[in-house]
């Protein structure tokens, strides 16, 4: 569902809820079933330390699969700009990721059922955005096509929301900077560094966020081209999780040595990559 200009005020609730919650290939099971041809926004290590600019694009909630709807924090038709999900990584016969139903929705999690008794670590918190690379004034760069940013909450989103809240209050706005508002929003400028958690794998860690007034509104043609992210969420079934871990038709269970949900990508937070085309 495209961004609803008649419900523009609901985007402000999205900012506040996000701030309130802020402290808290072939792939197998998937978080999101992306449209064919969706491109991923990735952090290029060659650009570390250099300011990058993106427009964060809003959309209107379509389904009760949206976590905030499930928690009574929003309703269908409200505007939003990101998904805040807890996820498990699957490293079995197939590799991929799935929504943690327990931490995201408070429901029984089929992944945790299938891996009960194994020491696989806690679910990881991720946030997913529609973004558009642009210059400091908001003018699109490249082909201007919307992209998916699928990133660790702690590597990117936590500082984004903190700075939007702090800078908005410093500017006397009475709340967060409305960066995702398509009419009077702001370009997000950020700098990142490539860091390591001790291994060879490096990840992009955001270090600074600034906001710049966007010169022109985001056009309706662009907003209407992006699906509501909640409508794309894949709710995992126990059968699909079992098949991804052990193979279709298998009745066996994995041992601690046979399966791990913490990929090196998320052990090192991650670089913002995503697989748009998935098999589940």
FIPAMAR-496762 format. One record per residue: residue in three letters; x, y, z of N, C-alpha, C, O, CB in turn. Coordinates in steps of 0.05 Angstrom, whole numbers, padded with zeros to 5 digits, always signed. Glycine has a CB too. Layout:
BEGIN
alaXYZXYZXYZXYZXYZ...
# end
This chain:
BEGIN
unk+00017-00024+00000+00000+00000+00000+00018+00025+00000+00035+00027+00017-00019+00000+00025unk+00014+00044-00019+00030+00068-00020+00026+00085+00005+00006+00083+00019+00024+00084-00045unk+00046+00102+00010+00044+00122+00031+00018+00137+00029+00010+00145+00008+00068+00142+00030unk+00005+00140+00052-00022+00153+00053-00019+00181+00063-00016+00186+00087-00041+00136+00072unk-00020+00201+00044-00017+00229+00052-00040+00238+00070-00036+00257+00085-00015+00246+00027unk-00063+00226+00068-00086+00233+00085-00081+00225+00114-00094+00234+00133-00112+00221+00075unk-00063+00206+00118-00056+00197+00145-00028+00204+00152-00014+00188+00166-00061+00166+00147unk-00019+00227+00143+00009+00235+00146+00017+00236+00176+00040+00230+00182+00014+00262+00134unk-00001+00243+00193+00006+00245+00222+00014+00218+00234+00028+00218+00254-00018+00256+00237unk+00005+00196+00222+00011+00170+00234+00041+00163+00231+00051+00146+00246-00005+00148+00220unk+00055+00177+00213+00084+00172+00211+00098+00182+00236+00118+00170+00244+00095+00186+00186unk+00088+00203+00249+00099+00212+00274+00098+00191+00296+00116+00189+00312+00085+00237+00283unk+00076+00176+00296+00074+00154+00315+00095+00133+00310+00105+00121+00329+00046+00142+00315unk+00101+00128+00285+00122+00109+00278+00149+00117+00289+00163+00100+00299+00123+00106+00247unk+00156+00143+00287+00181+00153+00298+00182+00148+00328+00202+00137+00338+00185+00182+00292unk+00160+00155+00342+00161+00154+00371+00162+00125+00380+00176+00118+00399+00136+00167+00383unk+00146+00107+00367+00147+00079+00374+00175+00067+00369+00185+00052+00385+00126+00063+00358unk+00187+00075+00347+00214+00065+00341+00234+00074+00362+00251+00059+00371+00223+00075+00313unk+00231+00099+00371+00249+00110+00391+00244+00096+00418+00263+00089+00432+00245+00140+00395unk+00219+00091+00425+00212+00077+00449+00223+00049+00450+00232+00039+00471+00182+00076+00453unk+00224+00036+00426+00234+00008+00424+00263+00007+00418+00275-00015+00416+00219-00006+00402unk+00276+00030+00416+00304+00031+00407+00323+00018+00426+00344+00008+00417+00313+00059+00402unk+00317+00017+00451+00336+00005+00470+00328-00024+00475+00345-00039+00485+00336+00021+00497unk+00315-00028+00472+00310-00057+00474+00330-00073+00456+00328-00098+00456+00280-00062+00467unk+00444-00317-00091+00442-00341-00080+00417-00356-00078+00396-00347-00088+00451-00338-00058unk+00417-00379-00065+00395-00395-00057+00394-00395-00027+00413-00404-00014+00396-00424-00069unk+00372-00386-00017+00369-00385+00012+00346-00403+00020+00328-00410+00004+00363-00356+00021unk+00347-00412+00045+00325-00427+00056+00303-00409+00066+00293-00393+00051+00335-00445+00078unk+00294-00413+00091+00273-00396+00102+00280-00366+00099+00303-00359+00102+00267-00403+00131unk+00261-00350+00093+00267-00322+00087+00251-00303+00105+00230-00310+00115+00261-00315+00058unk+00263-00280+00110+00249-00259+00125+00228-00247+00108+00205-00243+00117+00269-00238+00135unk+00235-00240+00084+00219-00224+00066+00219-00237+00038+00240-00245+00029+00229-00195+00065unk+00196-00238+00025+00195-00247-00003+00196-00223-00020+00175-00211-00026+00169-00264-00008unk+00220-00215-00029+00223-00190-00044+00213-00193-00072+00214-00215-00084+00252-00182-00044unk+00203-00172-00084+00195-00173-00112+00219-00179-00130+00242-00173-00124+00182-00146-00121unk+00213-00192-00153+00234-00200-00172+00250-00175-00179+00239-00154-00186+00222-00213-00197unk+00276-00177-00178+00294-00156-00187+00300-00135-00166+00314-00115-00171+00281-00142-00209unk+00291-00139-00141+00297-00120-00120+00327-00119-00115+00340-00140-00113+00282-00127-00094unk+00338-00096-00112+00367-00093-00107+00372-00086-00078+00355-00074-00064+00379-00071-00125unk+00395-00095-00068+00402-00091-00040+00421-00067-00039+00439-00063-00055+00416-00116-00028unk+00416-00050-00018+00435-00028-00012+00458-00040+00005+00452-00052+00026+00421-00004+00002unk+00482-00037-00004+00505-00049+00010+00525-00027+00017+00528-00007+00003+00518-00071-00006unk+00538-00031+00040+00559-00012+00048+00585-00020+00034+00596-00042+00039+00563-00013+00079unk+00595-00003+00018+00620-00008+00003+00644-00001+00021+00646+00023+00028+00620+00009-00024unk+00661-00020+00028+00684-00014+00045+00701+00009+00035+00714+00023+00050+00701-00038+00049unk+00702+00013+00008+00718+00034-00003+00707+00062+00004+00722+00082+00002+00719+00032-00034unk+00682+00063+00013+00670+00089+00020+00670+00094+00051+00658+00113+00060+00642+00090+00010unk+00683+00077+00066+00684+00080+00095+00696+00107+00102+00717+00115+00091+00700+00057+00108unk+00683+00122+00120+00692+00148+00128+00682+00171+00111+00684+00194+00119+00721+00148+00129unk+00670+00164+00089+00659+00185+00071+00629+00187+00074+00615+00166+00077+00667+00179+00041unk+00618+00211+00074+00590+00214+00079+00573+00203+00056+00579+00209+00033+00583+00244+00084unk+00553+00187+00062+00535+00176+00043+00507+00187+00049+00501+00196+00071+00534+00144+00045unk+00490+00188+00028+00464+00200+00031+00442+00181+00020+00445+00169-00001+00463+00227+00016unk+00420+00180+00035+00397+00164+00026+00371+00178+00034+00370+00192+00054+00398+00135+00039unk+00351+00174+00017+00324+00179+00024+00312+00154+00036+00314+00133+00023+00307+00190+00000unk+00300+00155+00059+00285+00132+00071+00256+00136+00063+00244+00156+00069+00289+00130+00102unk+00245+00115+00049+00219+00118+00036+00197+00105+00054+00200+00083+00063+00219+00104+00009unk+00175+00120+00058+00153+00109+00074+00133+00094+00058+00132+00095+00033+00140+00132+00089unk+00116+00079+00071+00095+00063+00059+00073+00060+00080+00077+00065+00103+00106+00035+00049unk+00050+00051+00071+00027+00047+00089+00024+00018+00097+00025+00000+00079+00001+00058+00077unk+00020+00012+00122+00017-00015+00132-00007-00029+00119-00029-00017+00117+00014-00015+00163unk-00004-00054+00110-00025-00068+00096-00037-00092+00112-00060-00099+00108-00015-00078+00070unk-00021-00104+00130-00030-00129+00142-00025-00130+00172-00010-00113+00183-00015-00152+00128unk-00037-00149+00185-00032-00153+00213-00006-00169+00218+00000-00177+00241-00055-00168+00226unk+00009-00175+00197+00036-00186+00200+00056-00165+00209+00078-00172+00218+00045-00199+00174unk+00049-00140+00207+00067-00119+00217+00069-00122+00247+00048-00122+00261+00057-00091+00209unk+00093-00123+00258+00096-00127+00287+00082-00106+00304+00072-00113+00325+00126-00128+00294unk+00082-00081+00295+00069-00061+00311+00039-00064+00311+00025-00057+00331+00076-00033+00301unk+00028-00074+00290-00001-00080+00289-00007-00103+00308-00026-00102+00323-00011-00087+00261unk+00010-00124+00308+00006-00147+00325+00008-00139+00355-00005-00151+00371+00027-00168+00319unk+00023-00118+00361+00027-00110+00388+00007-00088+00396+00008-00078+00419+00055-00100+00393unk-00010-00080+00378-00030-00059+00384-00018-00031+00383-00031-00012+00394-00042-00064+00411unk+00005-00027+00371+00018-00001+00369+00011+00014+00344+00017+00038+00342+00048-00004+00371unk-00002+00001+00325-00009+00014+00300-00033-00002+00288-00041-00023+00299+00015+00014+00280unk-00044+00009+00267-00066-00004+00253-00061-00004+00223-00046+00012+00213-00094+00009+00260unk-00075-00021+00209-00073-00023+00180-00081+00005+00168-00102+00016+00176-00090-00046+00168unk-00065+00015+00150-00070+00041+00138-00052+00063+00149-00048+00083+00137-00098+00049+00143unk-00040+00058+00173-00021+00077+00184+00005+00076+00167+00011+00056+00154-00014+00070+00213unk+00019+00098+00167+00044+00099+00153+00068+00090+00170+00067+00093+00195+00050+00128+00143unk+00088+00079+00157+00112+00070+00171+00136+00072+00152+00132+00077+00128+00109+00041+00182unk+00160+00068+00163+00184+00071+00146+00204+00049+00151+00225+00048+00138+00197+00097+00152unk+00198+00029+00169+00216+00007+00172+00202-00016+00186+00181-00014+00198+00240+00016+00189unk+00214-00040+00183+00206-00063+00198+00228-00069+00219+00251-00066+00213+00203-00088+00179unk+00219-00075+00243+00237-00082+00265+00231-00111+00272+00210-00117+00284+00232-00062+00290unk+00249-00129+00265+00245-00157+00268+00268-00171+00284+00290-00161+00284+00242-00171+00240unk+00261-00192+00297+00281-00210+00309+00283-00235+00291+00262-00245+00282+00274-00218+00338unk+00307-00244+00286+00311-00264+00266+00330-00286+00276+00347-00282+00293+00322-00252+00241unk+00326-00310+00264+00345-00332+00267+00359-00337+00241+00346-00334+00219+00330-00358+00277unk+00384-00345+00242+00399-00353+00218+00400-00383+00217+00406-00396+00237+00427-00340+00217unk+00395-00393+00193+00395-00422+00189+00419-00431+00174+00425-00420+00153+00369-00431+00175unk+00434-00450+00185+00457-00462+00171+00454-00492+00171+00465-00506+00188+00484-00453+00185unk+00438-00501+00152+00432-00530+00151+00436-00539+00122+00455-00532+00108+00404-00536+00161unk+00417-00556+00113+00417-00565+00085+00415-00540+00067+00428-00538+00046+00395-00585+00079unk+00398-00522+00075+00396-00496+00062+00405-00474+00082+00405-00479+00106+00366-00490+00052unk+00413-00452+00071+00422-00430+00088+00403-00406+00084+00394-00401+00061+00451-00422+00082unk+00397-00392+00105+00379-00369+00102+00372-00357+00129+00388-00359+00148+00354-00377+00088unk+00349-00346+00131+00340-00333+00156+00310-00335+00158+00296-00338+00138+00350-00304+00158unk+00301-00332+00182+00272-00332+00187+00265-00314+00210+00281-00309+00227+00262-00361+00192unk+00240-00305+00210+00231-00289+00232+00229-00305+00258+00219-00328+00257+00203-00276+00225unk+00238-00294+00280+00234-00306+00306+00206-00299+00315+00201-00275+00322+00255-00297+00327unk+00188-00318+00314+00160-00312+00321+00156-00305+00350+00138-00290+00357+00142-00336+00314unk+00174-00315+00367+00172-00310+00396+00178-00281+00403+00162-00267+00415+00191-00329+00412unk+00201-00271+00394+00209-00244+00401+00196-00223+00384+00193-00200+00392+00240-00242+00399unk+00189-00230+00359+00176-00210+00342+00147-00207+00348+00136-00185+00348+00180-00218+00313unk+00133-00229+00353+00104-00229+00356+00094-00239+00383+00070-00235+00389+00091-00245+00334unk+00111-00252+00398+00102-00264+00423+00088-00291+00418+00073-00300+00436+00084-00246+00437unk+00092-00304+00395+00080-00329+00389+00100-00352+00392+00124-00347+00397+00068-00329+00360unk+00091-00376+00388+00109-00399+00388+00127-00397+00363+00117-00392+00341+00093-00426+00388unk+00152-00402+00366+00171-00400+00344+00179-00427+00334+00190-00443+00349+00197-00385+00353unk+00172-00434+00309+00178-00461+00298+00208-00466+00297+00216-00490+00299+00166-00464+00271unk+00224-00446+00293+00253-00451+00292+00263-00460+00320+00278-00479+00322+00268-00425+00284unk+00253-00447+00341+00261-00454+00368+00250-00482+00375+00263-00496+00390+00252-00434+00388unk+00227-00489+00364+00216-00516+00369+00235-00537+00356+00241-00557+00368+00188-00519+00357unk+00243-00531+00331+00260-00551+00317+00288-00553+00328+00301-00574+00324+00261-00542+00287unk+00297-00533+00342+00325-00533+00352+00326-00533+00382+00346-00526+00394+00340-00508+00341unk+00304-00541+00395+00303-00542+00424+00325-00559+00435+00331-00581+00426+00276-00552+00434unk+00338-00548+00456+00360-00563+00469+00387-00558+00457+00408-00567+00468+00354-00592+00468unk+00388-00543+00435+00414-00537+00423+00423-00509+00431+00407-00492+00437+00412-00539+00392unk+00449-00506+00432+00460-00480+00441+00466-00463+00417+00488-00461+00408+00486-00485+00458unk+00444-00451+00406+00447-00436+00380+00446-00406+00383+00447-00392+00363+00426-00445+00362unk+00444-00396+00408+00445-00367+00411+00418-00354+00408+00399-00366+00398+00464-00355+00392unk+00416-00330+00416+00391-00315+00415+00385-00304+00388+00403-00302+00371+00391-00292+00436unk+00360-00297+00383+00352-00285+00358+00366-00257+00355+00372-00244+00375+00322-00282+00356unk+00371-00249+00331+00384-00224+00325+00364-00203+00316+00344-00209+00302+00406-00227+00304unk+00368-00178+00324+00349-00157+00317+00359-00143+00291+00381-00134+00289+00348-00136+00340unk+00340-00142+00272+00346-00129+00246+00324-00110+00239+00301-00112+00247+00349-00151+00224unk+00332-00090+00223+00313-00071+00213+00315-00070+00183+00337-00072+00171+00317-00043+00225unk+00292-00066+00170+00291-00067+00141+00277-00041+00131+00256-00034+00141+00276-00092+00131unk+00289-00028+00111+00280-00003+00100+00278-00005+00070+00293-00020+00057+00298+00020+00109unk+00260+00011+00058+00263+00019+00030+00279+00045+00030+00272+00064+00044+00234+00022+00016unk+00300+00046+00014+00317+00070+00012+00322+00076-00017+00319+00060-00035+00343+00066+00027unk+00331+00101-00021+00339+00111-00048+00365+00126-00045+00365+00147-00032+00317+00129-00061unk+00387+00117-00057+00412+00132-00056+00407+00159-00069+00393+00162-00090+00434+00117-00070unk+00419+00180-00058+00415+00207-00068+00439+00224-00061+00458+00215-00048+00389+00219-00056unk+00437+00250-00068+00458+00269-00060+00448+00284-00035+00426+00278-00025+00465+00289-00083unk+00463+00303-00026+00456+00317-00001+00430+00332-00002+00417+00337+00019+00479+00336+00006unk+00421+00339-00026+00396+00353-00029+00372+00335-00034+00349+00344-00035+00398+00372-00052unk+00377+00309-00036+00355+00290-00040+00352+00282-00069+00334+00266-00075+00330+00301-00030unk+00369+00292-00087+00366+00285-00115+00377+00256-00119+00399+00250-00111+00382+00305-00133unk+00361+00239-00131+00369+00211-00134+00395+00208-00150+00401+00224-00168+00348+00195-00148unk+00411+00189-00142+00436+00182-00157+00432+00155-00169+00414+00140-00162+00460+00183-00138unk+00449+00148-00189+00446+00123-00203+00420+00123-00219+00413+00143-00230+00447+00099-00183unk+00407+00100-00219+00381+00098-00234+00357+00107-00217+00335+00108-00227+00377+00070-00243unk+00362+00114-00192+00340+00125-00175+00321+00104-00165+00301+00110-00152+00325+00145-00189unk+00326+00078-00171+00308+00057-00163+00309+00052-00133+00331+00054-00121+00314+00031-00178unk+00287+00046-00120+00287+00040-00091+00302+00014-00086+00302-00004-00103+00258+00038-00080unk+00315+00013-00063+00331-00010-00055+00324-00019-00027+00312-00003-00012+00361-00004-00058unk+00330-00043-00021+00326-00054+00006+00351-00051+00023+00373-00060+00015+00316-00083+00005unk+00348-00039+00046+00370-00039+00066+00361-00057+00089+00342-00051+00104+00376-00009+00077unk+00375-00079+00092+00369-00100+00112+00394-00101+00130+00415-00111+00122+00363-00128+00099unk+00391-00090+00155+00415-00084+00170+00411-00091+00200+00388-00091+00210+00422-00055+00167unk+00432-00096+00213+00432-00100+00242+00422-00074+00256+00431-00052+00249+00459-00108+00252unk+00404-00078+00275+00394-00055+00290+00417-00040+00303+00417-00015+00303+00373-00064+00311unk+00435-00054+00314+00457-00042+00330+00479-00030+00313+00495-00014+00323+00468-00062+00350unk+00481-00039+00288+00502-00029+00271+00493-00003+00256+00510+00012+00246+00510-00049+00250unk+00467+00002+00255+00457+00024+00239+00434+00039+00252+00435+00063+00257+00449+00015+00212unk+00412+00025+00257+00387+00037+00264+00387+00051+00291+00374+00071+00295+00365+00017+00262unk+00400+00039+00310+00400+00050+00337+00410+00079+00337+00397+00097+00349+00418+00033+00356unk+00433+00084+00324+00444+00111+00323+00426+00130+00306+00423+00153+00313+00473+00111+00313unk+00416+00119+00284+00398+00135+00267+00374+00146+00284+00369+00170+00282+00387+00118+00244unk+00361+00129+00299+00338+00138+00315+00346+00156+00338+00332+00176+00344+00323+00114+00326unk+00368+00150+00351+00378+00167+00373+00384+00196+00363+00376+00215+00375+00403+00155+00386unk+00397+00197+00340+00405+00224+00330+00380+00239+00319+00379+00263+00322+00426+00221+00307unk+00361+00225+00307+00337+00238+00298+00322+00250+00321+00311+00272+00319+00318+00218+00283unk+00322+00236+00344+00308+00246+00368+00323+00269+00380+00311+00290+00386+00304+00224+00388unk+00349+00266+00384+00366+00287+00396+00366+00313+00379+00362+00335+00389+00394+00277+00401unk+00372+00310+00354+00374+00333+00336+00347+00347+00332+00346+00371+00330+00386+00325+00309unk+00325+00331+00332+00299+00343+00329+00292+00360+00353+00281+00382+00350+00278+00321+00326unk+00299+00351+00377+00293+00366+00401+00312+00391+00403+00303+00412+00411+00296+00349+00426unk+00337+00387+00394+00355+00410+00394+00346+00432+00376+00351+00456+00380+00383+00401+00386unk+00332+00424+00354+00322+00444+00335+00294+00454+00342+00282+00470+00327+00321+00431+00307unk+00284+00446+00365+00258+00456+00374+00235+00444+00360+00213+00457+00359+00258+00485+00372unk+00238+00421+00348+00216+00408+00334+00196+00394+00352+00174+00387+00344+00227+00388+00314unk+00203+00391+00377+00185+00378+00396+00185+00348+00393+00167+00335+00405+00158+00389+00393unk+00203+00337+00378+00204+00309+00374+00225+00302+00353+00242+00319+00346+00176+00298+00365unk+00223+00278+00343+00243+00268+00324+00242+00283+00297+00221+00292+00289+00239+00239+00319unk+00266+00285+00284+00267+00296+00257+00251+00277+00239+00257+00253+00238+00296+00299+00247unk+00232+00288+00224+00215+00271+00207+00228+00263+00181+00219+00271+00159+00188+00285+00201unk+00250+00249+00182+00266+00244+00158+00252+00228+00137+00258+00231+00113+00291+00229+00166unk+00232+00212+00144+00218+00195+00124+00193+00209+00112+00180+00197+00095+00210+00169+00136unk+00187+00233+00121+00164+00247+00110+00170+00254+00081+00190+00268+00076+00157+00272+00127unk+00154+00245+00062+00160+00250+00034+00157+00279+00025+00168+00287+00005+00143+00233+00016unk+00141+00295+00040+00136+00323+00032+00155+00343+00045+00164+00361+00032+00107+00330+00039unk+00160+00339+00071+00177+00358+00085+00198+00343+00102+00204+00350+00124+00160+00376+00104unk+00208+00322+00090+00227+00305+00104+00256+00313+00100+00262+00335+00090+00224+00277+00095unk+00274+00296+00108+00303+00302+00108+00318+00279+00095+00311+00255+00097+00313+00307+00137unk+00340+00286+00082+00359+00267+00072+00375+00257+00096+00382+00273+00114+00378+00279+00050unk+00380+00231+00097+00397+00220+00118+00426+00218+00108+00431+00204+00088+00387+00192+00127unk+00444+00232+00121+00472+00231+00115+00486+00215+00137+00482+00220+00161+00485+00259+00112unk+00503+00196+00129+00516+00180+00150+00545+00172+00141+00551+00172+00117+00500+00154+00155unk+00561+00167+00161+00588+00157+00157+00591+00131+00172+00580+00128+00194+00609+00178+00166unk+00606+00112+00161+00610+00087+00174+00639+00079+00174+00655+00090+00158+00593+00065+00161unk+00647+00061+00191+00674+00050+00192+00671+00019+00190+00652+00008+00199+00689+00058+00218unk+00691+00007+00178+00693-00022+00177+00707-00032+00202+00730-00025+00207+00707-00032+00151unk+00693-00048+00218+00703-00058+00243+00703-00088+00244+00691-00101+00227+00687-00046+00267unk+00716-00099+00264+00718-00128+00267+00711-00135+00296+00717-00121+00314+00747-00138+00260unk+00697-00157+00299+00691-00167+00326+00711-00187+00336+00707-00200+00356+00663-00180+00325unk+00734-00188+00322+00755-00206+00332+00764-00225+00310+00787-00235+00311+00746-00220+00356unk+00746-00232+00291+00753-00250+00270+00762-00235+00245+00766-00211+00245+00730-00268+00264unk+00763-00250+00223+00772-00238+00198+00749-00222+00185+00754-00203+00170+00781-00259+00179unk+00724-00230+00191+00701-00216+00179+00698-00188+00191+00698-00184+00215+00676-00232+00184unk+00696-00168+00172+00691-00141+00181+00662-00133+00175+00650-00144+00157+00711-00122+00167unk+00652-00114+00189+00625-00104+00185+00624-00074+00186+00642-00061+00196+00606-00116+00207unk+00603-00063+00174+00600-00034+00174+00586-00025+00199+00564-00034+00205+00584-00025+00148unk+00598-00007+00213+00586+00005+00238+00583+00035+00234+00602+00049+00229+00604-00001+00263unk+00558+00044+00235+00552+00072+00231+00565+00088+00254+00563+00080+00277+00522+00077+00229unk+00577+00111+00247+00591+00127+00267+00579+00155+00270+00581+00167+00291+00620+00130+00259unk+00566+00165+00249+00555+00192+00251+00530+00194+00233+00530+00182+00211+00576+00213+00243unk+00510+00209+00242+00486+00213+00226+00479+00243+00226+00480+00256+00247+00462+00196+00237unk+00473+00254+00203+00464+00282+00201+00439+00282+00182+00435+00263+00167+00487+00300+00189unk+00424+00303+00184+00400+00305+00169+00400+00332+00153+00407+00353+00164+00375+00304+00187unk+00392+00330+00128+00392+00354+00110+00364+00357+00098+00352+00337+00088+00413+00351+00088unk+00354+00381+00098+00327+00385+00087+00327+00378+00057+00344+00386+00042+00319+00415+00090unk+00307+00362+00050+00304+00353+00023+00291+00375+00006+00271+00387+00014+00287+00327+00021unk+00303+00381-00017+00293+00404-00033+00266+00399-00045+00249+00417-00046+00313+00410-00054unk+00262+00375-00055+00237+00368-00069+00223+00345-00055+00236+00327-00044+00242+00362-00098unk+00196+00344-00057+00182+00321-00046+00188+00295-00061+00197+00296-00084+00151+00326-00046unk+00185+00273-00047+00187+00247-00060+00162+00243-00078+00140+00246-00068+00190+00223-00039unk+00165+00238-00103+00142+00236-00121+00124+00212-00115+00134+00191-00107+00151+00235-00150unk+00099+00215-00121+00080+00193-00117+00087+00169-00134+00082+00146-00126+00052+00203-00124unk+00098+00174-00157+00105+00151-00175+00125+00132-00161+00123+00108-00165+00116+00161-00201unk+00144+00144-00146+00163+00127-00132+00150+00113-00108+00154+00089-00104+00187+00144-00122unk+00134+00128-00092+00122+00117-00069+00103+00094-00076+00100+00074-00062+00107+00138-00053unk+00089+00097-00099+00070+00076-00107+00083+00052-00118+00070+00031-00122+00051+00088-00127unk+00110+00053-00123+00124+00031-00135+00135+00012-00114+00145-00010-00121+00147+00041-00152unk+00134+00019-00088+00146+00002-00068+00124-00012-00052+00106+00002-00042+00164+00019-00049unk+00125-00038-00050+00105-00053-00034+00109-00047-00004+00131-00041+00005+00107-00083-00039unk+00087-00049+00011+00089-00047+00040+00106-00070+00050+00101-00093+00043+00061-00047+00054unk+00126-00065+00066+00144-00086+00075+00130-00107+00091+00137-00131+00090+00167-00074+00091unk+00110-00100+00107+00096-00120+00123+00082-00140+00105+00078-00163+00114+00076-00106+00141unk+00073-00132+00081+00059-00151+00064+00078-00172+00052+00068-00192+00042+00046-00136+00041unk+00104-00168+00054+00124-00186+00043+00136-00205+00064+00152-00222+00057+00146-00170+00030unk+00128-00201+00090+00139-00218+00111+00131-00247+00106+00108-00253+00101+00130-00209+00139unk+00150-00265+00108+00145-00294+00106+00143-00305+00135+00162-00305+00150+00168-00308+00090unk+00119-00316+00141+00115-00328+00167+00125-00357+00165+00114-00373+00149+00085-00327+00176unk+00145-00365+00181+00157-00392+00177+00139-00413+00189+00127-00410+00210+00184-00393+00191unk+00138-00436+00175+00124-00460+00185+00145-00479+00196+00169-00478+00188+00107-00473+00163unk+00137-00497+00213+00156-00516+00225+00166-00535+00203+00189-00543+00204+00142-00531+00248unk+00148-00542+00184+00156-00560+00163+00178-00548+00145+00197-00561+00138+00132-00567+00145unk+00175-00522+00139+00196-00509+00123+00222-00506+00138+00244-00509+00126+00186-00481+00114unk+00221-00500+00163+00245-00498+00179+00259-00525+00181+00283-00527+00178+00239-00488+00208unk+00244-00546+00186+00255-00573+00188+00269-00581+00162+00291-00591+00162+00233-00594+00195unk+00255-00576+00139+00267-00583+00113+00292-00567+00108+00311-00578+00096+00247-00578+00091unk+00293-00542+00116+00317-00525+00112+00340-00535+00129+00363-00534+00120+00311-00496+00118unk+00334-00544+00153+00356-00553+00171+00366-00581+00163+00390-00586+00163+00346-00553+00199unk+00347-00599+00157+00355-00627+00155+00349-00640+00128+00358-00663+00124+00341-00643+00177unk+00335-00626+00111+00327-00637+00085+00299-00647+00085+00288-00655+00106+00346-00660+00078unk+00286-00645+00062+00258-00654+00060+00256-00684+00065+00271-00699+00054+00246-00646+00032unk+00236-00691+00081+00231-00719+00086+00248-00730+00109+00244-00753+00117+00236-00735+00062unk+00267-00714+00119+00284-00723+00141+00269-00723+00167+00252-00706+00172+00309-00706+00143unk+00274-00744+00183+00263-00745+00210+00284-00741+00232+00279-00743+00255+00249-00772+00215unk+00309-00734+00223+00331-00731+00242+00331-00703+00253+00317-00685+00243+00358-00737+00228unk+00347-00699+00274+00351-00673+00286+00381-00667+00285+00398-00685+00285+00341-00672+00315unk+00388-00642+00284+00416-00634+00283+00428-00633+00311+00414-00629+00331+00419-00606+00270unk+00454-00638+00312+00468-00635+00338+00480-00607+00338+00479-00592+00319+00491-00657+00341unk+00492-00601+00361+00505-00574+00363+00525-00570+00341+00528-00547+00331+00518-00571+00390unk+00539-00591+00333+00560-00587+00313+00549-00586+00285+00563-00578+00266+00580-00610+00315unk+00524-00594+00281+00512-00596+00254+00497-00571+00245+00493-00567+00222+00494-00619+00252unk+00490-00554+00264+00474-00530+00257+00481-00507+00274+00487-00510+00298+00444-00536+00259unk+00482-00484+00262+00487-00459+00277+00471-00437+00264+00471-00434+00239+00517-00452+00277unk+00458-00421+00280+00442-00399+00269+00457-00373+00267+00446-00353+00257+00417-00395+00285unk+00481-00371+00277+00496-00346+00277+00516-00346+00254+00538-00357+00257+00511-00341+00304unk+00508-00335+00231+00526-00333+00209+00548-00313+00215+00545-00297+00234+00511-00324+00183unk+00570-00314+00201+00592-00295+00205+00582-00267+00200+00593-00248+00211+00616-00302+00188unk+00562-00264+00182+00552-00238+00176+00540-00225+00201+00546-00202+00206+00530-00240+00154unk+00524-00240+00216+00512-00227+00239+00529-00228+00264+00526-00211+00281+00485-00240+00244unk+00548-00247+00265+00567-00246+00287+00582-00220+00286+00589-00208+00307+00586-00270+00286unk+00587-00210+00262+00601-00185+00258+00581-00163+00251+00588-00144+00237+00622-00188+00236unk+00557-00165+00262+00535-00146+00257+00525-00150+00228+00503-00162+00225+00543-00117+00261unk+00538-00142+00208+00534-00147+00180+00540-00122+00163+00546-00101+00174+00506-00155+00175unk+00540-00125+00137+00546-00103+00119+00521-00093+00105+00523-00078+00085+00567-00111+00098unk+00498-00101+00114+00473-00090+00103+00464-00105+00078+00446-00096+00064+00477-00062+00096unk+00475-00129+00073+00468-00143+00049+00442-00159+00053+00434-00164+00075+00490-00162+00041unk+00429-00166+00031+00404-00180+00031+00402-00196+00005+00411-00187-00015+00380-00161+00035unk+00389-00219+00007+00384-00235-00018+00355-00230-00027+00336-00240-00015+00388-00265-00013unk+00351-00214-00048+00324-00207-00057+00308-00232-00066+00284-00233-00062+00325-00187-00078unk+00322-00251-00080+00308-00273-00091+00314-00298-00073+00337-00306-00071+00316-00278-00120unk+00293-00309-00062+00296-00331-00043+00277-00354-00051+00258-00350-00066+00290-00322-00015unk+00283-00378-00041+00268-00401-00049+00244-00407-00032+00228-00424-00040+00286-00424-00050unk+00241-00394-00009+00218-00399+00008+00201-00374+00009+00181-00373+00023+00227-00408+00036
# end
